[in-house]
Amino acid sequence: MTPASLAHIDVIIPCRDVDAYLGEAIASAIGQVGVTTRVIVVDAGSQQPIVLAPEWEEHERVMLVRSENGLLCGGARNAGLDAAKSPYLTFIDADDLWLPERCRILLDALEESGANIAMGQIEHFSDGQTELNVPEGLQAGLVAGGMLLSRADFDRVGLFDDELRAGEFIDWFNRARVAGLTTTTVPEVALRRRVHAASITATQIEARMDYLKVVRRWMSRND
């Protein structure tokens, strides 16, 4: 087993057009304690190319990958995987945050449990500029930003569906269950999810239809 202090983890951050919080997301990923993280920011075809702040542009553990074509979230994560080389893998969206011990806690959970995927809890918070409701309490971290796993186990499942506007992680996670991957869950917060108006994609009709598509797939796989 790999001691947490020696573990190298690739962190993939998809970003398209909305980059107001990207610097904070990068800082929280690079600032993980007890592990070594490498951040891969994927510009998923922004109309105005994403430009990293100088402190990240010159950072040896931060790289920027740009797609000239517009990518949905699954496709953006897949593009980041092409550049990922570390034995462990995780994700965070460009508007979210991690607490400093997040990756170490999840890695320890993997090592101690023998499971393939480690997950924690989600804590929502407001950007301070919106009147949208912020969910109270903790929720199960059944999102890409709430998990950590080995690259080898990810490859057993395969890439995210790059055509889904929503539900791409639920689709991937169901395939992981069908492939026999096991999960361990910790009570600690694995993701601080920012609530802001620009992140509400589920209100789009196309996204709702894709959620229904994912549900139908889930049912057919588990019949």
C-alpha positions, -999 to +999 in steps of 0.1 A: +000+000+000+011+036-007+015+058+023-007+089+020+024+112+023+039+096-008+008+094-030+005+114-062-030+124-073-041+141-105-070+166-101-090+174-132-109+207-132-132+213-162-140+249-170-160+267-197-167+304-199-174+308-161-140+311-144-147+336-116-139+310-089-113+290-108-084+303-088-100+293-056-106+258-068-070+254-080-057+267-046-078+243-027-066+214-049-029+223-047-032+230-010-040+195+000-019+183+030-002+149+033-004+141-005+010+155-037-016+168-061-011+178-097-039+200-112-051+197-148-074+226-158-094+218-190-107+248-209-137+231-225-139+255-255-146+288-238-155+317-261-127+337-245-099+313-237-093+307-200-061+324-188-046+313-155-034+338-130+004+341-130+008+322-098-009+291-114+004+296-150+039+293-137+032+266-111+050+233-118+020+213-106-006+231-126-012+227-163-039+241-187-054+220-215-075+237-241-101+223-264-110+244-295-144+226-296-171+231-270-171+202-246-198+191-221-186+182-186-180+145-194-160+154-224-139+180-205-130+154-178-121+129-205-098+155-221-081+160-187-076+122-184-054+123-215-029+144-196-033+125-163-003+104-153-006+099-115-017+066-099-047+083-082-074+104-097-100+128-086-121+158-099-134+192-088-155+217-106-142+252-112-166+268-088-162+244-058-137+240-030-120+213-009-109+214+027-071+209+031-072+173+044-099+161+019-076+139-004-056+125+025-088+114+043-102+097+012-069+080+003-067+067+039-102+054+036-092+035+004-062+020+020-080+010+052-112-004+036-097-021+005-126-005-015-121+009-051-138+042-046-137+065-016-164+092-011-173+118+015-200+143+022-211+175+004-215+208+021-232+236+002-224+273+005-236+305-011-215+327-033-230+356-013-245+372-044-276+350-051-309+344-034-310+307-044-317+283-016-286+267-001-293+231+011-287+227+048-266+199+064-245+174+047-254+153+017-238+121+003-210+130-021-224+111-051-207+135-076-173+135-093-159+161-069-168+139-039-147+108-048-112+096-052-099+063-068-070+048-085-064+055-122-064+017-128-099+013-113-112+043-133-099+027-165-118-005-156-150+015-160-141+037-189-146+073-198-175+096-190-203+099-216-193+130-234-228+136-249-247+140-217-255+175-206-263+163-170-260+130-151-227+120-166-213+110-132-244+090-122-241+072-155-204+065-148-210+055-112-237+029-123-212+015-148-187+013-119-211-007-098-219-031-127-181-035-132-178-047-096-161-016-081-168-012-044-173+020-024-164+033+010-179+065+025-164+087+052-184+112+074-160+141+066-167+167+040-152+158+006-166+187-013-178+223-006-202+230-034-208+266-043-244+277-050-246+304-076-269+313-105-245+304-133-242+268-120-279+259-124-278+239-155-305+215-144-332+241-153-324+235-190-349+213-208-320+194-225-304+187-192-336+173-177-340+150-207-304+137-202-312+129-166-341+108-178-318+091-202-294+082-174-323+068-153-334+046-181-298+033-186-295+026-148-328+006-149-317-014-179-283-022-165-297-034-132-326-055-145 
